[in-house]
Amino acid sequence: MNFKSIAKLISTIGMTLGGFFLLDVVVGLIYGENVTRFLIFIGIFFLVNLFVWLGLKNHQVDLKIKDSILSVNLIWILLGIGGAIPLYLYTNISFASGFFEAISGFTTTGATVYKDIESLPHMILFHRSLMHWLGGMGIIVLGVGLLSMINPTGGLSLFKAESTGISLEKLTPKIKDTALSLWIVYFSLTMFDMLFLKMFGMSWFDAINHAFSTISTGGFSTKNASLGYYSNDGIIWTTTLFMMLSGVNFLAHIKLFRGDGSGYKSEEVKWYFAVFLVLSVFLSLVHYYDSGISLGSSIRNSFFTVSSVMTTTGFATTDYALWGHFAIGIIFIAMLIGGNAGSTAGGVKVIRYVIIFKTIFSEFKRILHPNNIITVFVDGVKLKDKVLMATFAFLFLYIMTTVGLSIFIYAKGYDTMTAISGALAIVGNIGPGFNRVDPSCNFSFFSDFDKIVLSFGMIVGRLEFFTFFILFSREFWKKF
């Protein structure tokens, strides 16, 4: 194990994170808040990482795949600790609660421990949203760009260890160029969303924070009622649109940025929007029939809710847990879907369902026509057996992790719906669930130990299981 390379990478990420945290201080100064403790923390945090980096400045970073996997896991611990300390210093919560909130921020889960969000200092509200925004695309992608400058051969293995989805489509000769393109598109979407929100009546502060949370599909809001605070249809529909765009594979956005719209013609994107429309229409009709509100309001709330849940953002306009059992069933289905591979959304991902169902139907054909050669194609490309195996292995780990966490929550004395939906919301990086963790509630009632366990549940979901669970295999540590 190349521990020096790992330490140098982590210290580089730490210094970068400290630099970004200065934006929190700027917000605090703008609103006349006491930033002294925040500055002291940033100074110590930055210097500790700087000393480590200086001690290894002459070391050539060379990360193999095992080094990359361990690095990614350790970086998430660093992010949790670094993000938690300001919360611990400025709000009345335990460090475990702060760690939970930070991990929820960086993994873009959006589950919170705060009961009164509007009472928090502006710099802490911005800190929460900034963690979302950095974690949305993946703080590791930023690390890839930095690492590639240090050692161009090490970046790709790290990117594979962090990136979500079936495979990494390398659009440019150098991985740092791909990372840069991702950040340009990511930043552009954030700016457009922010400007539209401002145009429809949000303050600049709220517009920036909600844009950060929307494009990252995170869900932290500056308001206790989330987007339900705003009665403006323009704000609701703008957020719905940008949540859906953020759930699309960002490589498709990059292609469009270069004048190629073929990325939006993929089977995954087509099924993504088809499922969204079907679920939204059904939920609109059910909500309209059960609630007695106008059809327009039902459509607005339902399309927003499906978009929020399906992209694992976690915003809410109303408490959808009160819409009735049929509506809850539809929303539960949306929770199970997720966005596209290569997007900021969590969940299973649409492409995996496409592969799974195509594989199932191919087995039906194989049974009926045993002498025929049956293959699975996606977008005209024949899928290799290792892709099929990885897809089903992922689904198995997803189910088992969710079941295990559900049993853990249920064993703590909570009801079945809280246990199941809470585990699904944590592992799928969705945020709110039902009953005690529905959109009107928060996760503050869990013990500190529970919050640490749930925090690792969020990390496991963010890393899509393999990168985390491989640490517990004998083969990983062999010959180190």
CORMOKA-V495321 format. One record per residue. RES is the residue in one letter. SS is DSSP state (helix for helix, strand for strand, loop for the rest). PSI is psi as a letter, one per 20 degrees, with the letter a starting at -180 (none if undefined). BURIAL is b if it has 9 or more other C-alpha atoms within 8 Angstrom, else e. Layout:
RES,SS,PSI,BURIAL ; RES,SS,PSI,BURIAL
This chain:
M,loop,p,e ; N,loop,n,e ; F,helix,h,e ; K,helix,g,b ; S,helix,g,b ; I,helix,g,b ; A,helix,h,b ; K,helix,g,b ; L,helix,g,b ; I,helix,g,b ; S,helix,h,b ; T,helix,g,b ; I,helix,g,b ; G,helix,g,b ; M,helix,g,b ; T,helix,g,e ; L,helix,g,e ; G,helix,h,b ; G,helix,g,b ; F,helix,h,e ; F,helix,i,b ; L,helix,h,b ; L,helix,h,e ; D,helix,g,b ; V,helix,g,b ; V,helix,g,e ; V,helix,g,b ; G,helix,g,b ; L,helix,h,b ; I,helix,h,e ; Y,loop,j,e ; G,loop,k,e ; E,loop,q,b ; N,loop,o,e ; V,loop,j,b ; T,helix,g,e ; R,helix,h,e ; F,helix,g,b ; L,helix,g,b ; I,helix,g,e ; F,helix,g,b ; I,helix,g,b ; G,helix,g,b ; I,helix,g,e ; F,helix,g,b ; F,helix,g,b ; L,helix,h,b ; V,helix,g,e ; N,helix,h,b ; L,helix,g,b ; F,helix,g,e ; V,helix,g,b ; W,helix,g,b ; L,helix,h,e ; G,helix,i,e ; L,loop,j,b ; K,loop,h,e ; N,loop,i,e ; H,loop,p,e ; Q,loop,o,e ; V,loop,p,b ; D,loop,n,b ; L,loop,p,b ; K,loop,r,e ; I,helix,h,b ; K,helix,h,b ; D,helix,g,b ; S,helix,g,b ; I,helix,g,b ; L,helix,h,b ; S,helix,g,b ; V,helix,g,b ; N,helix,g,b ; L,helix,h,b ; I,helix,h,b ; W,helix,h,b ; I,helix,g,e ; L,helix,g,b ; L,helix,g,b ; G,helix,g,b ; I,helix,g,b ; G,helix,h,b ; G,helix,h,b ; A,helix,h,b ; I,helix,g,b ; P,helix,h,b ; L,helix,g,b ; Y,helix,h,b ; L,helix,h,e ; Y,helix,i,e ; T,loop,q,e ; N,loop,m,e ; I,loop,r,e ; S,loop,r,e ; F,helix,h,b ; A,helix,g,b ; S,helix,g,b ; G,helix,h,b ; F,helix,g,b ; F,helix,g,b ; E,helix,g,b ; A,helix,g,b ; I,helix,g,b ; S,helix,h,b ; G,helix,g,b ; F,helix,h,b ; T,loop,i,b ; T,loop,k,b ; T,loop,g,b ; G,loop,j,b ; A,loop,p,b ; T,loop,q,b ; V,loop,i,b ; Y,loop,p,e ; K,loop,h,e ; D,loop,n,e ; I,helix,h,b ; E,helix,i,e ; S,helix,i,e ; L,loop,q,b ; P,loop,q,e ; H,helix,h,b ; M,helix,h,b ; I,helix,h,b ; L,helix,g,b ; F,helix,h,b ; H,helix,g,b ; R,helix,g,b ; S,helix,h,b ; L,helix,h,b ; M,helix,g,b ; H,helix,g,b ; W,helix,g,b ; L,helix,g,b ; G,helix,h,b ; G,helix,g,b ; M,helix,h,b ; G,loop,o,b ; I,helix,h,b ; I,helix,h,b ; V,helix,g,b ; L,helix,h,b ; G,helix,h,b ; V,helix,g,b ; G,helix,g,b ; L,helix,g,b ; L,helix,h,b ; S,helix,h,b ; M,helix,h,e ; I,helix,g,e ; N,loop,n,b ; P,loop,h,b ; T,loop,i,e ; G,loop,i,b ; G,helix,h,b ; L,helix,g,b ; S,helix,h,b ; L,helix,g,b ; F,helix,h,b ; K,helix,h,b ; A,helix,h,b ; E,helix,h,b ; S,loop,q,b ; T,loop,r,b ; G,loop,a,b ; I,loop,g,e ; S,loop,r,e ; L,loop,o,e ; E,loop,o,e ; K,loop,o,e ; L,loop,h,e ; T,loop,q,e ; P,loop,h,e ; K,loop,p,e ; I,helix,h,b ; K,helix,h,b ; D,helix,h,b ; T,helix,g,b ; A,helix,g,b ; L,helix,g,b ; S,helix,g,b ; L,helix,g,b ; W,helix,h,b ; I,helix,g,e ; V,helix,g,b ; Y,helix,g,b ; F,helix,g,e ; S,helix,g,e ; L,helix,g,b ; T,helix,g,b ; M,helix,g,b ; F,helix,g,e ; D,helix,g,b ; M,helix,g,b ; L,helix,g,b ; F,helix,g,b ; L,helix,g,b ; K,helix,g,b ; M,helix,h,e ; F,loop,j,b ; G,loop,i,e ; M,loop,q,b ; S,loop,r,e ; W,helix,g,e ; F,helix,g,e ; D,helix,h,b ; A,helix,g,b ; I,helix,g,b ; N,helix,g,b ; H,helix,h,b ; A,helix,g,b ; F,helix,g,b ; S,helix,h,b ; T,helix,g,b ; I,helix,h,b ; S,loop,i,b ; T,loop,l,b ; G,loop,f,b ; G,loop,i,b ; F,loop,p,b ; S,loop,r,b ; T,loop,j,b ; K,loop,q,b ; N,loop,h,b ; A,loop,j,b ; S,helix,c,b ; L,helix,i,b ; G,helix,i,b ; Y,helix,h,b ; Y,loop,p,e ; S,loop,j,e ; N,loop,o,e ; D,helix,h,e ; G,helix,g,e ; I,helix,g,b ; I,helix,g,b ; W,helix,h,b ; T,helix,g,b ; T,helix,h,b ; T,helix,g,b ; L,helix,g,e ; F,helix,h,b ; M,helix,g,b ; M,helix,g,b ; L,helix,h,e ; S,helix,i,b ; G,loop,i,b ; V,loop,q,b ; N,loop,p,b ; F,helix,i,b ; L,helix,h,b ; A,helix,h,b ; H,helix,h,b ; I,helix,g,b ; K,helix,g,b ; L,helix,h,b ; F,helix,h,e ; R,loop,j,e ; G,loop,j,e ; D,loop,o,e ; G,loop,j,b ; S,helix,h,b ; G,helix,h,b ; Y,helix,i,e ; K,helix,j,e ; S,loop,q,b ; E,helix,h,b ; E,helix,g,b ; V,helix,g,b ; K,helix,g,b ; W,helix,h,b ; Y,helix,g,b ; F,helix,h,e ; A,helix,g,e ; V,helix,g,e ; F,helix,g,b ; L,helix,g,e ; V,helix,g,e ; L,helix,h,b ; S,helix,g,b ; V,helix,g,b ; F,helix,g,b ; L,helix,h,b ; S,helix,g,b ; L,helix,g,b ; V,helix,g,b ; H,helix,g,b ; Y,helix,g,b ; Y,helix,g,e ; D,helix,h,e ; S,helix,h,e ; G,loop,j,e ; I,loop,r,e ; S,loop,q,e ; L,helix,h,e ; G,helix,g,e ; S,helix,h,e ; S,helix,g,b ; I,helix,g,b ; R,helix,g,b ; N,helix,h,b ; S,helix,g,b ; F,helix,h,b ; F,helix,g,b ; T,helix,g,b ; V,helix,g,b ; S,helix,g,b ; S,helix,g,b ; V,helix,g,b ; M,helix,h,b ; T,loop,j,b ; T,loop,k,b ; T,loop,g,b ; G,loop,j,b ; F,loop,r,b ; A,loop,q,b ; T,loop,h,b ; T,loop,r,e ; D,loop,n,b ; Y,helix,i,b ; A,helix,i,b ; L,helix,j,e ; W,loop,i,b ; G,loop,r,e ; H,helix,h,e ; F,helix,g,e ; A,helix,g,b ; I,helix,h,b ; G,helix,g,e ; I,helix,g,b ; I,helix,h,b ; F,helix,g,e ; I,helix,g,e ; A,helix,h,b ; M,helix,h,b ; L,helix,i,b ; I,helix,f,b ; G,loop,a,b ; G,loop,b,b ; N,loop,q,b ; A,loop,q,b ; G,loop,j,b ; S,loop,r,b ; T,loop,i,b ; A,loop,q,b ; G,loop,b,b ; G,loop,a,b ; V,loop,h,b ; K,loop,p,b ; V,helix,h,b ; I,helix,h,b ; R,helix,h,b ; Y,helix,h,b ; V,helix,g,b ; I,helix,g,b ; I,helix,g,b ; F,helix,h,e ; K,helix,h,b ; T,helix,g,b ; I,helix,g,e ; F,helix,h,e ; S,helix,h,b ; E,helix,h,e ; F,helix,g,e ; K,helix,h,b ; R,helix,h,b ; I,helix,g,e ; L,helix,h,e ; H,loop,m,e ; P,loop,h,e ; N,loop,i,e ; N,loop,q,e ; I,loop,o,e ; I,loop,p,e ; T,loop,r,e ; V,loop,p,b ; F,strand,q,e ; V,strand,p,b ; D,loop,k,e ; G,loop,j,e ; V,strand,p,e ; K,strand,p,e ; L,loop,p,b ; K,loop,q,e ; D,helix,h,e ; K,helix,h,e ; V,helix,g,b ; L,helix,g,b ; M,helix,g,e ; A,helix,h,e ; T,helix,g,b ; F,helix,h,b ; A,helix,g,e ; F,helix,g,b ; L,helix,h,b ; F,helix,g,e ; L,helix,h,b ; Y,helix,g,b ; I,helix,g,e ; M,helix,h,e ; T,helix,g,b ; T,helix,g,b ; V,helix,g,b ; G,helix,g,e ; L,helix,h,b ; S,helix,g,b ; I,helix,g,b ; F,helix,g,b ; I,helix,g,b ; Y,helix,h,b ; A,helix,i,e ; K,loop,i,e ; G,loop,j,e ; Y,loop,q,b ; D,loop,r,e ; T,helix,g,e ; M,helix,h,b ; T,helix,g,b ; A,helix,g,b ; I,helix,g,b ; S,helix,h,b ; G,helix,g,b ; A,helix,g,b ; L,helix,h,b ; A,helix,h,b ; I,helix,g,b ; V,helix,h,b ; G,loop,j,b ; N,loop,l,b ; I,loop,g,b ; G,loop,e,b ; P,loop,q,b ; G,loop,c,b ; F,loop,r,b ; N,helix,d,e ; R,helix,i,e ; V,helix,k,b ; D,loop,r,b ; P,loop,h,b ; S,loop,i,e ; C,loop,a,e ; N,loop,a,b ; F,loop,j,b ; S,loop,h,b ; F,loop,i,e ; F,loop,q,e ; S,loop,r,e ; D,helix,h,b ; F,helix,g,e ; D,helix,g,e ; K,helix,h,b ; I,helix,g,b ; V,helix,g,e ; L,helix,h,b ; S,helix,g,b ; F,helix,h,e ; G,helix,h,b ; M,helix,g,b ; I,helix,g,b ; V,helix,g,b ; G,helix,g,b ; R,helix,h,b ; L,loop,j,b ; E,loop,l,b ; F,loop,g,b ; F,helix,g,e ; T,helix,h,b ; F,helix,g,b ; F,helix,h,b ; I,helix,h,e ; L,helix,h,b ; F,helix,j,e ; S,loop,q,e ; R,helix,h,e ; E,helix,h,e ; F,helix,g,b ; W,helix,i,e ; K,loop,p,e ; K,loop,k,e ; F,loop,none,e
